[in-house]
Amino acid sequence: MPPAPVPEARLPPQIRSHGREFALDGHPPPHSERRTSRTIPAGKDRPATSYDNPASGTSYHGRPATGTQTPGLAVAALVTGIGGLIFFWLIPILGLALGVLGVVFGVMTTRRAKAGAPGKGMGTAGIVTGAVSIVGALVFWAVAVAVLAS
């Protein structure tokens, strides 16, 4: 004869369900398996968003997703140009190298932008910040040489 079931009030607190589902080991199921009354599935009452399905083509707020993204080369041009501005007076050789990279990446980005690719503004900003850091590094070196020579 099987033993009588133990009433839930006698179970230790970690095994009491309190209206939730628990696995055999006493732990709640993973978050992905939980179902709450607040969850409203997408359907006729609520349209699907990219939060529900990334392939739906809509953004988080239900607006259509834009199809343009900033190219990585444009971001690289801007970041290296700004890095050159930061480092041309701290470590002039690094500032000079980053400035050259900013100009090169910026020129490549603007050439691609003429063919219709996005990122022309960031490419131009990379060219400008890179050129300023190159000039700043060269002026810094010229002043350093003049001061050390005198």
C-alpha positions in Angstrom: 0.0 0.0 0.0 1.5 3.4 -1.1 2.1 6.0 1.6 -0.5 8.8 2.0 0.3 12.1 0.2 1.7 14.8 2.4 -0.4 18.0 2.5 1.2 21.0 0.9 1.2 22.9 4.2 3.7 20.4 5.7 6.2 20.7 2.8 9.3 22.8 3.3 9.0 26.4 2.0 11.2 25.8 -1.0 8.9 23.1 -2.4 5.6 24.8 -1.8 4.2 25.9 -5.1 2.4 29.2 -4.2 0.5 28.8 -7.5 3.7 28.2 -9.6 4.9 25.2 -11.4 8.0 23.5 -9.9 10.3 20.8 -11.2 10.9 17.6 -9.2 14.0 19.2 -7.7 12.0 22.0 -6.1 13.2 24.8 -8.4 10.9 26.8 -10.7 11.1 26.1 -14.4 13.4 28.2 -16.6 12.0 31.7 -17.5 11.4 30.7 -21.1 9.0 28.0 -20.0 7.0 30.1 -17.6 3.5 31.2 -18.6 1.9 34.1 -16.8 -1.5 35.7 -17.3 0.2 38.9 -18.3 1.6 37.4 -21.5 -0.6 38.2 -24.4 0.5 36.2 -27.5 0.7 38.0 -30.8 -2.4 37.7 -32.8 -5.5 39.7 -33.7 -5.5 41.6 -30.4 -1.8 42.5 -30.5 0.4 42.7 -33.6 3.7 40.9 -33.7 6.8 43.1 -33.2 10.5 42.4 -33.6 10.6 41.8 -29.9 8.4 38.8 -30.5 9.9 37.7 -33.8 13.1 39.4 -35.1 12.2 38.4 -38.7 9.0 40.3 -38.6 10.5 43.5 -40.2 9.2 45.9 -37.5 11.2 47.7 -34.8 10.7 47.4 -31.1 8.0 50.1 -31.1 6.0 48.5 -33.9 7.3 50.9 -36.6 8.8 49.6 -39.8 12.5 48.8 -39.4 14.9 51.0 -41.4 17.1 49.1 -43.9 20.2 51.3 -43.7 23.0 50.7 -41.3 26.2 52.7 -40.7 29.1 50.9 -42.4 31.9 49.8 -40.2 34.5 51.6 -42.3 32.8 54.9 -41.6 32.8 54.2 -37.9 36.4 53.2 -38.1 37.3 56.4 -39.8 35.6 58.5 -37.1 37.0 56.5 -34.2 40.6 56.5 -35.5 40.4 60.3 -36.3 39.1 61.1 -32.8 41.8 58.7 -31.4 44.4 60.7 -33.3 43.1 63.9 -31.8 43.4 62.5 -28.3 46.8 60.9 -28.7 48.7 63.5 -30.9 49.8 65.4 -27.9 50.2 62.5 -25.5 51.9 60.0 -27.7 52.6 61.8 -31.0 53.6 58.8 -33.1 50.4 57.0 -32.1 48.4 60.2 -32.8 50.1 60.5 -36.2 49.4 56.8 -37.1 45.7 57.1 -36.0 45.3 60.3 -37.9 46.7 58.6 -41.1 44.3 55.7 -40.6 41.4 58.1 -40.1 42.2 59.9 -43.3 42.6 56.6 -45.3 39.4 55.1 -43.9 37.5 58.4 -44.4 38.6 58.6 -48.1 37.6 55.0 -48.7 34.2 55.7 -47.1 33.5 58.8 -49.1 34.4 57.0 -52.3 31.9 54.3 -51.4 29.4 56.9 -50.5 29.6 58.4 -54.0 28.5 55.0 -55.3 25.4 55.2 -53.1 26.6 53.6 -49.8 25.7 55.4 -46.5 28.3 56.9 -44.1 29.5 59.9 -46.1 29.2 62.2 -43.0 31.2 60.0 -40.8 33.8 59.5 -43.5 34.2 63.2 -43.9 34.4 63.7 -40.1 37.1 61.0 -40.1 39.1 62.8 -42.8 38.9 66.1 -40.9 39.8 64.7 -37.5 42.5 62.6 -39.0 44.0 65.6 -40.8 43.9 67.8 -37.7 45.6 65.1 -35.7 48.3 64.7 -38.4 49.0 68.4 -38.4 48.9 68.6 -34.6 51.4 65.7 -34.3 53.7 67.3 -36.9 53.6 70.7 -35.1 54.2 69.0 -31.8 57.3 67.2 -33.2 58.5 70.5 -34.8 58.1 72.4 -31.5 59.8 69.6 -29.5 62.8 69.5 -31.9 63.1 73.3 -31.8 63.0 73.4 -28.0 65.5 70.5 -27.7 67.8 72.1 -30.3 68.0 75.4 -28.5 
